[in-house]
C-alpha cells in the first residue's frame, strides 16, 4: 500500500482546508510546486492534486498545474471536475500519470467505457461513500459500494477511489469492514481518501488489501510523521 499526499490548488495557490498549507516544523507555503518538492524530498513518490476551482480552469491555475507536472519528478494523479476527453488528453500530455474522474464517469457509462479505452490504465473513478452506499452524484442512483465497484470491472481503469463520509459517520475505523468488502469485490486497485490519521490505522488498511490512501491534513499538521509514513508506505 502507498500513502499519497494531497495538494489542493485554488487560484494558483496550495490550500488545505481553505488556508495556505502549513507544514508542521517546516514552513507555511502556498506555492504548490514548493510543497510538491517538499514531499519529494521526504521520500514520497506519488502526489494527488485536486483542482479546487472546478470548471473555471483559469489560465494562471492551468499554468501552476503545468509547472507541477513539468518540474517535479513524481507520479501525479490529477482531479477536480474533469469531464472531457480534451481535459484528460491535455493533462496526460503535460505529464500526469493518472486522472481522477467524478460524477460524469458514473452518470454516463458509455462515455466512461470509451474514455477508458482511449486512456487505458490511466483513469481512476472516484465516488462519495456513506456507510455501505455510494452517494447519488450527477443524477445517478445510490447503490451498494460492492455493486458500484463490480460494475466497473470491465473498464481498463487504474483504480477506484472511495471518499467516505467520515464527518457524518464518526470514527473512520468503522469503515474498515466496508472498505475491505469493496476491495475484495473490485477488479481494480482500491484507493481511499482521508480519515485515517495514525500509523496503526494505515496499517489496518494495508492489512485489508487497500492499494493506497490519500492523506492531507494529518501530514501537513504533523499529526503523523511524514518521514515515517514515506519510509513505510512509499512506492
Secondary structure, DSSP 4 states (H G I P E B T S, - for coil): -EEEEEEEEETTEEEETTEEEEETTTEEE--HHHHHHHHHHHT--EEEEEETTTT---HHHHHHHHHHHHHS-SEEEEESS--SHHHHHHHHHHT-SEEEE-HHHHH-HHHHHHHHHHTTT-EEEEEEEETTEEPP-TTPPPEEHHHHHHHTTTS--SEEEEEE-HHHH--GGGGHHHHHHHHHH-SS-EEEES---SHHHHHHHHHTT--EEEE-HHHHHTSS-HHHHHHHH--
